[in-house]
Amino acid sequence: MAEPRTVRENANSLTSEEIGAILPHRYPFALVDRILDYEPGQWAIGRKCVTRNEEFFCGHFPGQPVMPGVLILEALAQTGAVAALSLPENKGKLALFGGIKNARFRKQVTPGDVLTLHCELVEQRGPVGIGKASAYVDGKCAATAELTFVLNVKKTKTERIVIPELSSLFFACKNLSVSADALPPLLARRGFGIPQSFTSSPEAPLGRGAVERMRD
């Protein structure tokens, strides 16, 4: 296991509010309190102060509180996401889990511990990347893992709500021929159209987005 990076003298740090401007995670799932140092697109070092007030301690475990290993991995992933999403070209995207390999938990994390979180982005091809991650408490390794992430464009509220509703409406109109020119601009840009089998006109276009949704 490689030695973790150290915080530079002229550290590039982020407060919790600044982290919130990069990551979409909010209470109770914002698991990085501060970024101690980072290099956009390359690596980040974060900190998580584990307090007795964490909700997960209520049931994990009563009388013997231990931070779940999956949440340590999530904190590491959020640290790596700061490095990935702080690049200007990735602004507004989501960093989603693509996989976890070689996860090892070497030390219990309990109330009062301070987790130092390291994640280095070692490879990226298109939207898919890999991060080497490790978590420490008092200089002792608590967990290590190789995290695969996928960058995805975050949908706007309009896209999440309006597009599914309008597409359902158009698909329901089996006897209506709708060309791409007749669609609202937002739907036309997304490739929506009425499949030919749903229309009374052979000239009605079969939008790529419609085909993808039919296959789903």
C-alpha positions as CSV (number, residue, x, y, z in Angstrom):
1,M,0.0,0.0,0.0
2,A,1.5,3.3,-1.1
3,E,2.1,6.1,1.5
4,P,-0.8,8.6,1.6
5,R,-0.2,12.1,0.4
6,T,0.5,14.8,2.9
7,V,-1.3,18.2,3.0
8,R,0.8,20.8,1.2
9,E,2.1,23.9,3.0
10,N,-0.1,26.1,0.7
11,A,-3.1,23.8,1.0
12,N,-6.0,24.1,-1.4
13,S,-8.7,23.6,1.3
14,L,-12.5,23.7,1.1
15,T,-15.1,24.4,3.9
16,S,-18.3,22.3,4.2
17,E,-20.2,25.1,2.4
18,E,-17.7,25.0,-0.5
19,I,-17.9,21.2,-0.6
20,G,-21.7,21.6,-0.9
21,A,-21.3,23.8,-4.0
22,I,-19.5,20.9,-5.7
23,L,-21.3,17.8,-4.4
24,P,-25.1,17.3,-4.3
25,H,-25.0,15.4,-1.0
26,R,-26.9,16.9,1.9
27,Y,-27.7,15.9,5.5
28,P,-27.7,13.2,6.6
29,F,-25.6,11.9,3.8
30,A,-22.9,14.6,3.5
31,L,-20.0,12.6,5.0
32,V,-17.0,15.0,4.4
33,D,-16.7,17.9,6.8
34,R,-13.7,19.5,5.2
35,I,-11.3,19.1,2.3
36,L,-7.8,19.7,3.7
37,D,-6.1,19.8,0.3
38,Y,-6.9,18.8,-3.3
39,E,-5.8,19.0,-6.9
40,P,-8.7,19.2,-9.4
41,G,-9.0,16.0,-11.5
42,Q,-6.2,14.3,-9.5
43,W,-6.6,13.8,-5.8
44,A,-8.2,15.0,-2.6
45,I,-7.7,14.7,1.2
46,G,-10.8,15.1,3.3
47,R,-11.8,15.0,6.9
48,K,-14.8,13.5,8.7
49,C,-15.3,14.0,12.4
50,V,-17.2,11.0,13.7
51,T,-19.5,12.1,16.6
52,R,-21.7,10.2,19.0
53,N,-24.7,12.0,17.4
54,E,-24.4,10.2,14.1
55,E,-27.8,8.6,13.3
56,F,-26.3,5.3,12.3
57,F,-24.9,4.7,15.8
58,C,-28.4,4.2,17.1
59,G,-28.6,0.7,15.5
60,H,-25.0,-0.1,14.6
61,F,-24.6,-1.3,17.3
62,P,-26.5,-0.5,20.5
63,G,-24.0,-0.4,23.3
64,Q,-21.0,-0.8,20.9
65,P,-21.2,1.9,18.3
66,V,-19.1,1.2,15.1
67,M,-19.3,3.3,11.9
68,P,-20.5,1.0,9.1
69,G,-17.7,0.1,6.6
70,V,-20.0,1.0,3.7
71,L,-20.2,4.6,5.0
72,I,-16.5,4.8,5.3
73,L,-16.3,3.9,1.6
74,E,-19.0,6.5,0.9
75,A,-17.0,9.1,2.6
76,L,-14.0,8.1,0.6
77,A,-16.1,8.3,-2.6
78,Q,-17.3,11.7,-1.8
79,T,-13.7,12.8,-1.2
80,G,-12.8,11.5,-4.7
81,A,-15.8,13.1,-6.2
82,V,-14.6,16.5,-5.0
83,A,-11.4,16.0,-7.0
84,A,-13.4,14.8,-10.1
85,L,-16.2,17.3,-10.0
86,S,-14.0,20.4,-9.3
87,L,-12.8,20.3,-12.9
88,P,-14.7,23.1,-14.8
89,E,-15.8,20.6,-17.5
90,N,-17.4,18.4,-14.9
91,K,-19.4,21.2,-13.1
92,G,-23.0,20.1,-12.6
93,K,-22.4,16.4,-13.1
94,L,-22.9,13.5,-10.7
95,A,-20.2,11.0,-9.6
96,L,-22.0,7.7,-9.3
97,F,-20.6,4.4,-7.9
98,G,-19.6,2.0,-10.7
99,G,-17.9,-0.6,-8.5
100,I,-15.8,-1.4,-5.5
101,K,-12.8,-3.7,-5.5
102,N,-10.4,-5.0,-2.8
103,A,-12.2,-3.3,0.1
104,R,-10.4,-4.0,3.4
105,F,-11.5,-2.8,6.8
106,R,-8.5,-2.8,9.2
107,K,-9.7,-0.8,12.2
108,Q,-13.0,0.0,13.8
109,V,-14.2,3.6,13.6
110,T,-16.0,4.8,16.7
111,P,-17.4,8.0,18.2
112,G,-14.8,10.6,18.7
113,D,-12.6,9.4,15.9
114,V,-11.4,11.8,13.1
115,L,-11.2,10.1,9.7
116,T,-8.6,11.4,7.3
117,L,-9.8,10.5,3.8
118,H,-7.5,10.0,0.8
119,C,-8.6,9.4,-2.7
120,E,-6.3,9.6,-5.8
121,L,-7.8,9.4,-9.3
122,V,-5.5,7.0,-11.1
123,E,-7.3,6.4,-14.4
124,Q,-10.2,7.9,-16.4
125,R,-11.6,6.9,-19.8
126,G,-14.5,9.0,-20.9
127,P,-17.0,9.2,-18.0
128,V,-15.6,6.2,-16.2
129,G,-12.7,6.5,-13.7
130,I,-10.9,4.7,-10.9
131,G,-9.8,6.0,-7.5
132,K,-7.4,4.5,-5.0
133,A,-8.8,5.3,-1.6
134,S,-7.7,4.9,2.0
135,A,-9.0,6.2,5.4
136,Y,-6.9,6.8,8.5
137,V,-7.6,7.4,12.2
138,D,-4.6,8.7,14.2
139,G,-2.3,7.8,11.4
140,K,-3.4,4.1,11.4
141,C,-5.1,2.7,8.3
142,A,-8.8,2.0,8.9
143,A,-9.9,1.1,5.4
144,T,-8.7,0.8,1.8
145,A,-10.5,0.2,-1.5
146,E,-10.4,0.8,-5.2
147,L,-13.4,2.7,-6.3
148,T,-14.9,2.9,-9.8
149,F,-17.0,6.0,-10.6
150,V,-19.1,7.1,-13.5
151,L,-19.7,10.8,-14.2
152,N,-23.3,11.5,-15.2
153,V,-25.0,14.7,-16.3
154,K,-27.4,15.8,-13.5
155,K,-30.9,16.3,-14.8
156,T,-32.7,19.6,-14.2
157,K,-36.0,19.6,-12.3
158,T,-37.8,20.3,-15.6
159,E,-36.2,17.2,-17.2
160,R,-36.9,15.0,-14.2
161,I,-40.6,16.0,-14.0
162,V,-41.8,17.4,-17.3
163,I,-40.1,15.2,-19.9
164,P,-41.5,11.8,-18.5
165,E,-45.0,13.3,-18.3
166,L,-45.0,14.8,-21.8
167,S,-43.4,11.7,-23.3
168,S,-46.2,9.6,-21.8
169,L,-48.8,12.0,-23.2
170,F,-47.4,11.7,-26.7
171,F,-47.1,7.9,-26.6
172,A,-50.7,7.7,-25.4
173,C,-51.9,9.6,-28.5
174,K,-51.8,6.5,-30.8
175,N,-53.9,8.2,-33.5
176,L,-52.0,11.4,-33.6
177,S,-49.1,12.0,-36.0
178,V,-46.5,14.3,-34.4
179,S,-43.4,15.5,-36.2
180,A,-40.3,16.6,-34.5
181,D,-41.0,20.2,-35.6
182,A,-44.3,20.1,-33.6
183,L,-42.6,19.0,-30.4
184,P,-41.7,21.5,-27.6
185,P,-38.0,22.4,-28.0
186,L,-37.0,20.6,-24.8
187,L,-38.4,17.3,-26.1
188,A,-37.2,17.8,-29.6
189,R,-33.6,18.2,-28.3
190,R,-33.9,15.0,-26.4
191,G,-34.9,13.1,-29.6
192,F,-38.5,12.4,-28.7
193,G,-41.0,11.5,-31.4
194,I,-44.0,9.2,-31.9
195,P,-43.0,5.7,-33.2
196,Q,-44.5,4.9,-36.6
197,S,-46.5,2.0,-35.2
198,F,-48.3,4.5,-33.0
199,T,-49.3,6.9,-35.7
200,S,-51.7,7.2,-38.6
201,S,-49.0,8.8,-40.8
202,P,-45.9,6.9,-42.2
203,E,-44.0,10.2,-42.3
204,A,-44.1,10.6,-38.5
205,P,-40.4,10.4,-37.3
206,L,-39.2,7.7,-35.0
207,G,-37.0,9.6,-32.5
208,R,-33.9,8.0,-31.1
209,G,-35.0,8.9,-27.5
210,A,-38.3,7.1,-28.1
211,V,-36.6,4.0,-29.3
212,E,-34.4,4.0,-26.2
213,R,-37.3,4.4,-23.9
214,M,-39.2,1.6,-25.7
215,R,-36.3,-0.8,-25.2
216,D,-36.2,0.2,-21.5
